[in-house]
Amino acid sequence: MNDLDCREFVEQVTAFLEHALDPEAEQRLVDHLALCDGCERYLDQVRRSVTDLRDLPADALPDETRAALLEAFRARTE
């Protein structure tokens, strides 16, 4: 049985993307994704946001701004 709710998914999505979850927790997220279109869309949006930020040219943002954005993103998903 998958007892993971959407709130928990959002809280764990960063760890999921960084492959920092234990196998059981990762499977719970994968199982939830199979049942929840909203979280699947959320995961896709987060992936695109991370990729877009990572792919910006090095001089597009000052280092402090880039670090602040990444920190804000991580804090928001914890």
C-alpha positions in Angstrom: 0.0 0.0 0.0 1.3 3.5 -0.9 0.5 5.9 2.0 2.6 8.8 0.7 0.6 11.9 0.2 1.3 14.9 -2.1 2.6 17.1 0.7 5.2 14.4 1.6 6.1 14.0 -2.1 6.8 17.8 -2.4 8.9 17.6 0.8 11.0 14.8 -0.6 11.3 15.7 -4.3 14.7 17.3 -4.0 16.2 14.3 -2.3 14.5 12.1 -4.9 16.1 14.0 -7.7 19.5 13.9 -6.0 19.2 10.1 -5.5 19.5 10.7 -1.7 16.6 8.5 -0.6 16.9 5.0 0.7 15.4 2.4 -1.7 12.1 2.1 0.2 11.5 5.8 0.3 12.4 6.1 -3.4 9.9 3.3 -4.2 7.2 5.1 -2.3 7.7 8.2 -4.4 7.8 6.2 -7.6 4.6 4.4 -6.6 2.9 7.7 -5.8 3.9 9.2 -9.2 2.2 6.2 -10.9 -1.1 7.3 -9.2 -0.9 11.1 -9.1 -0.8 13.2 -12.3 -0.4 16.4 -10.3 2.8 15.2 -8.6 4.1 13.9 -11.9 3.6 17.4 -13.4 5.2 19.0 -10.3 8.3 16.7 -10.7 8.6 17.6 -14.4 8.4 21.3 -13.5 11.0 21.0 -10.8 13.3 19.1 -13.2 12.9 21.8 -15.8 13.6 24.5 -13.4 16.7 22.9 -12.1 17.9 22.2 -15.6 17.2 25.7 -16.8 19.0 27.2 -13.8 22.0 24.9 -14.3 22.1 25.6 -18.0 22.3 29.4 -17.6 25.6 30.7 -18.8 28.1 31.2 -15.9 28.0 34.9 -16.3 24.2 35.2 -16.5 23.8 35.5 -12.8 26.2 36.5 -10.1 27.4 33.6 -8.0 25.6 34.9 -5.0 22.3 35.1 -6.9 22.7 31.6 -8.3 23.5 30.2 -4.9 20.6 32.1 -3.3 18.2 30.7 -5.9 19.4 27.2 -5.4 19.2 27.5 -1.6 15.7 29.0 -1.9 14.6 26.1 -4.1 16.0 23.5 -1.7 14.5 25.2 1.3 11.1 25.4 -0.4 11.1 21.6 -1.1 12.3 20.5 2.3 
